[in-house]
Amino acid sequence: MNEAWGILAHVDAGKTTLSEAILYNAGVLADLGRVDKGSAFLDTDEQEKNRGITIFSKPAVFEYMGQKLTLLDTPGHVDFATETERAIWALDFAILLISGTDGVQAHTKTLFSLLEKNNVPTVIFINKADMTGFNQDFVINDLKEKLSRTCHLLSNQEDIAMEDEAAMEEYLDKDCLSNYRIYDMVLNRKLFPVITGSALKNENVDELLSFMKGISEHYSNENSALKNADFGAKVYKIESLGRDSRLTFTKLTAGSMKVKGLLPNGEKIDQIRIYSGNKFNQVDEAKAGDVVAFVGPKNTFAGEGLGVVENRPELTITPVLKYKLEFLDDTIPRLAYPKLMAFNDEDASLNVKWNESLEEITFNLMGEVQTEILLNRIETELGIKAKFTEAGVLYKETIKEPVEGVGHFEPLRHYAEAHILMEPLPTGSGIEVESSVSTDDLALNWQRLITTHILEREHVGTAIGAPLTDVKFTIVGGRAHIKHTEGGDFRGPHIEP
């Protein structure tokens, strides 16, 4: 199988430099690119080259000593944290990069929490260990205090053994730990192994790559049955603007999918592309483990589960400010809105909206850098000159107690009914959806459609009309007609408490 690894870090920790070093050691690159010189293999966008930062997550596929791997470089700047969180959903493993001179930053803790939420096994690479001021003991203690007490140097087997009873028995018996013992501890998130080095000087990157190869091979062997299982995949990214085709970036978790095959929603796949940086190869079939881009589907969305995979919960990181888009040319807002909706397709957290009464378009944004990037894209890709002005803080609502709502939809030749229980969740939980209905009462495909429709739109509260959060939706009942029910009918019911 092909395991997906993501590199995550706070800004300026050296994340893209480490990606370059890994690809160089794997034989993909003839020489090391430089972020500051705009020559990094994975920073392909012109704005990335000009600014020296990563804006978009991008894959690189390679082989190392017979093991196929996919590397995802992700943005480090907090303004693009939603892009990073979406990419996490596609990962089998993560490399959390720490600057040896800065230690654990606030955004580092956020990233570690997201990896924990998504149950992603994580390796820690302390970068810039060659720089003046680096203190290994200080950084290791910082990791233990702010992230997890189970952060141990990979070379320190005695401390590693103390985290697991079976590991301790093996260590006492053999005076060392087998690779497989360590791999299992990492896979179960009982251990976060730490490697120190310098990405810029290519120090200890080979040790990191060797560990990536070993644990990936172990993981592949443990999950070999997934190759022949039913099709399952996670959509983690959509790209359309500035592309020749709409791309649905997908991580296959099980089974396979061929060109001309049909997704569960009935859409046909015209092409399957495997991207490395800005280049791609077309393949006839994608298999479990592959990270690919489907060409053809028009209705997929980031966070969608395909086949046996459920849709992902709402993003933890969301914008906090609303901005109004003001046009600096003769563009008519009403006519520009359908074009700007393509940004929603790529990043639903932008929440691009048209206000009919005010005839204005608003975006939800993270900060100044993101606004500058978007304005540049709006001009270069859509030919529209505009500026953003702040339109207020984004508030959210929740509910105080459980309530059940019923939606009924029955125009001519259509029928759908859904019973939804809404319950409050702890602060920061976001939106969760599950089903508690027998398939005898409502077929599984209809239950999945209801789940999809709940997650694909924003639900607003009754106090000030702000988006709902920290709410669990449970499908507790529903009905469909064997002849008159269609997939879109379950979008129709308006839920009344």
Backbone hydrogen bonds, N-H to C=O, Kabsch-Sander energy under -0.5 kcal/mol:
donor,donor_aa,acceptor,acceptor_aa,energy
2,N,288,A,-0.6
3,E,1,M,-0.6
3,E,68,K,-1.3
5,W,3,E,-0.5
5,W,70,T,-3.6
6,G,93,F,-1.7
7,I,72,L,-2.4
8,L,6,G,-0.6
8,L,95,I,-2.7
10,H,97,L,-0.5
11,V,76,G,-0.8
13,A,10,H,-1.3
18,L,14,G,-2.1
19,S,15,K,-2.1
20,E,16,T,-2.4
21,A,17,T,-2.1
22,I,18,L,-2.6
23,L,19,S,-2.3
24,Y,20,E,-2.2
25,N,21,A,-2.6
26,A,22,I,-1.6
27,G,24,Y,-1.3
28,V,23,L,-2.5
29,L,23,L,-1.1
37,K,34,R,-0.5
38,G,35,V,-1.4
39,S,34,R,-2.4
40,A,34,R,-0.5
44,T,42,L,-1.3
49,K,45,D,-2.1
50,N,46,E,-2.3
51,R,47,Q,-2.3
52,G,48,E,-2.0
53,I,48,E,-0.8
58,K,73,D,-1.5
60,A,71,L,-1.6
62,F,69,L,-2.7
64,Y,67,Q,-2.4
67,Q,64,Y,-1.8
68,K,66,G,-0.5
69,L,62,F,-3.2
70,T,3,E,-2.6
71,L,60,A,-3.2
72,L,5,W,-3.4
72,L,70,T,-0.5
73,D,58,K,-2.1
73,D,71,L,-0.6
74,T,7,I,-1.1
80,F,77,H,-2.0
81,A,78,V,-1.6
83,E,80,F,-0.5
84,T,80,F,-1.4
85,E,81,A,-2.6
86,R,82,T,-2.1
87,A,83,E,-1.7
88,I,84,T,-1.8
89,W,85,E,-0.8
89,W,86,R,-0.8
90,A,87,A,-1.8
91,L,88,I,-1.7
92,D,4,A,-2.4
93,F,4,A,-2.2
94,A,121,P,-2.0
95,I,6,G,-3.2
96,L,94,A,-0.6
96,L,123,V,-2.8
97,L,8,L,-3.2
97,L,95,I,-0.7
98,I,125,F,-2.5
99,S,103,G,-0.5
100,G,98,I,-0.5
100,G,127,N,-2.6
102,D,99,S,-0.8
103,G,99,S,-3.0
109,K,105,Q,-1.7
110,T,106,A,-1.6
111,L,107,H,-2.5
112,F,108,T,-2.5
113,S,109,K,-2.1
114,L,110,T,-2.0
115,L,111,L,-2.2
116,E,112,F,-2.1
117,K,113,S,-2.6
118,N,114,L,-1.8
119,N,116,E,-1.1
120,V,115,L,-2.6
123,V,94,A,-2.8
124,I,193,P,-2.9
125,F,96,L,-1.9
125,F,123,V,-0.5
126,I,124,I,-0.6
126,I,195,I,-2.9
127,N,98,I,-3.1
127,N,125,F,-0.8
129,A,197,G,-2.4
131,M,128,K,-1.5
134,F,131,M,-1.7
135,N,100,G,-0.6
139,V,135,N,-2.2
140,I,136,Q,-2.6
141,N,137,D,-2.3
142,D,138,F,-2.0
143,L,139,V,-2.3
144,K,140,I,-2.3
145,E,141,N,-2.3
146,K,142,D,-2.5
147,L,143,L,-2.5
148,S,143,L,-1.7
151,C,148,S,-1.2
152,H,150,T,-0.8
152,H,192,F,-1.0
154,L,194,V,-2.6
156,N,153,L,-1.8
157,Q,155,S,-1.4
160,I,156,N,-1.7
161,A,157,Q,-2.6
162,M,158,E,-1.1
163,E,160,I,-1.9
164,D,161,A,-1.4
168,M,164,D,-2.4
169,E,165,E,-2.1
170,E,166,A,-2.1
171,Y,167,A,-2.5
172,L,168,M,-2.6
173,D,169,E,-1.7
174,K,170,E,-2.7
175,D,171,Y,-2.4
176,C,170,E,-0.5
182,I,178,S,-1.7
183,Y,179,N,-2.9
184,D,180,Y,-2.3
185,M,181,R,-1.8
186,V,182,I,-2.2
187,L,183,Y,-2.8
188,N,184,D,-1.8
189,R,186,V,-1.7
190,K,185,M,-2.9
191,L,185,M,-1.1
192,F,150,T,-2.3
194,V,152,H,-2.4
195,I,124,I,-2.6
197,G,126,I,-2.4
198,S,203,E,-1.6
202,N,199,A,-0.6
203,E,198,S,-2.8
204,N,202,N,-0.6
208,L,204,N,-1.6
209,L,205,V,-2.7
210,S,206,D,-2.2
211,F,207,E,-1.9
212,M,208,L,-2.5
213,K,209,L,-2.4
214,G,210,S,-2.3
215,I,211,F,-2.6
216,S,212,M,-1.8
217,E,213,K,-2.2
218,H,214,G,-2.0
219,Y,215,I,-2.4
220,S,216,S,-2.7
221,N,217,E,-2.2
222,E,218,H,-2.0
223,N,219,Y,-1.4
224,S,221,N,-1.0
226,L,223,N,-1.7
227,K,224,S,-1.4
228,N,225,A,-1.1
229,A,226,L,-1.0
232,G,254,A,-2.1
233,A,306,L,-1.9
234,K,251,K,-2.4
235,V,304,E,-2.8
236,Y,234,K,-0.7
236,Y,249,F,-1.9
237,K,249,F,-1.2
238,I,346,E,-0.5
239,E,247,L,-2.1
243,R,240,S,-1.7
247,L,239,E,-3.5
248,T,294,F,-2.2
249,F,237,K,-2.5
249,F,247,L,-0.7
250,T,292,V,-3.5
251,K,234,K,-2.5
252,L,250,T,-0.6
252,L,290,D,-2.6
253,T,232,G,-2.0
254,A,232,G,-1.7
255,G,226,L,-3.0
257,M,286,A,-2.3
259,V,284,D,-2.5
260,K,269,I,-3.4
261,G,258,K,-2.1
263,L,267,E,-2.9
266,G,263,L,-2.7
269,I,261,G,-2.4
270,D,268,K,-0.7
270,D,295,V,-2.5
271,Q,295,V,-1.6
272,I,283,V,-0.5
273,R,293,A,-2.6
274,I,281,N,-2.7
275,Y,273,R,-0.6
276,S,279,K,-2.9
277,G,59,P,-2.4
279,K,276,S,-1.7
281,N,274,I,-2.0
283,V,272,I,-2.5
286,A,257,M,-3.0
288,A,255,G,-1.4
289,G,252,L,-2.9
290,D,287,K,-2.6
292,V,250,T,-2.6
292,V,290,D,-0.6
293,A,273,R,-2.7
294,F,248,T,-2.5
295,V,271,Q,-2.4
296,G,246,R,-0.6
303,G,235,V,-3.6
304,E,301,F,-1.9
306,L,233,A,-3.0
308,V,231,F,-1.8
309,V,306,L,-1.6
312,R,303,G,-2.8
314,E,431,I,-1.5
318,T,316,T,-0.5
320,V,365,L,-0.7
321,L,365,L,-1.2
322,K,392,G,-3.1
323,Y,363,F,-3.3
324,K,389,T,-3.3
325,L,361,I,-2.8
326,E,324,K,-0.7
326,E,387,K,-3.2
328,L,385,K,-2.8
329,D,385,K,-0.6
335,L,332,I,-0.9
336,A,332,I,-2.0
337,Y,333,P,-1.9
339,K,336,A,-0.6
340,L,336,A,-2.2
341,M,337,Y,-1.5
342,A,339,K,-1.4
343,F,340,L,-1.9
344,N,340,L,-0.5
344,N,341,M,-0.6
345,D,341,M,-1.4
346,E,342,A,-1.4
347,D,343,F,-2.8
350,L,347,D,-1.9
351,N,348,A,-1.2
353,K,362,T,-2.1
355,N,353,K,-0.5
355,N,360,E,-3.0
356,E,354,W,-0.8
359,E,355,N,-1.8
360,E,355,N,-1.1
361,I,325,L,-0.5
362,T,353,K,-2.1
363,F,323,Y,-2.7
364,N,350,L,-3.4
365,L,321,L,-2.3
365,L,363,F,-0.6
371,T,367,G,-1.9
372,E,368,E,-2.1
373,I,369,V,-2.3
374,L,370,Q,-2.5
375,L,371,T,-2.3
376,N,372,E,-1.9
377,R,373,I,-2.1
378,I,374,L,-2.9
379,E,375,L,-1.8
380,T,376,N,-2.8
381,E,377,R,-2.8
382,L,377,R,-0.6
382,L,378,I,-0.9
383,G,379,E,-1.1
384,I,378,I,-1.8
386,A,384,I,-0.5
387,K,326,E,-2.5
389,T,324,K,-2.1
391,A,322,K,-3.6
392,G,322,K,-0.6
394,L,320,V,-2.7
395,Y,393,V,-0.7
397,E,467,P,-2.8
403,V,422,M,-2.3
405,G,420,I,-3.1
406,V,496,E,-2.4
407,G,418,A,-3.0
409,F,416,A,-3.0
414,H,411,P,-2.0
415,Y,484,H,-0.6
416,A,409,F,-2.1
417,E,479,R,-1.8
418,A,407,G,-2.4
419,H,477,G,-2.6
420,I,405,G,-2.8
420,I,418,A,-0.5
421,L,474,T,-3.1
422,M,403,V,-3.3
422,M,420,I,-0.5
423,E,472,K,-2.1
425,L,470,D,-2.6
429,S,426,P,-1.8
432,E,471,V,-2.1
434,E,473,F,-2.2
436,S,475,I,-3.1
441,D,438,S,-1.2
442,L,438,S,-2.0
446,W,443,A,-0.7
447,Q,443,A,-1.9
448,R,444,L,-2.4
449,L,445,N,-1.7
450,I,446,W,-2.3
451,T,447,Q,-2.2
452,T,448,R,-2.5
453,H,449,L,-2.7
454,I,450,I,-2.1
455,L,451,T,-2.0
456,E,452,T,-1.9
457,R,453,H,-0.5
461,G,466,A,-3.1
468,L,459,H,-3.9
469,T,397,E,-2.2
471,V,430,G,-1.3
472,K,423,E,-3.1
473,F,432,E,-3.3
473,F,471,V,-0.6
474,T,421,L,-2.8
474,T,472,K,-0.5
475,I,434,E,-2.4
476,V,419,H,-2.2
476,V,474,T,-0.8
477,G,419,H,-1.2
479,R,417,E,-1.9
481,H,415,Y,-0.6
485,T,481,H,-1.4
489,D,486,E,-1.6
490,F,487,G,-1.2
491,R,488,G,-1.8
492,G,488,G,-0.7
492,G,489,D,-0.7
495,I,493,P,-0.7
496,E,406,V,-2.1
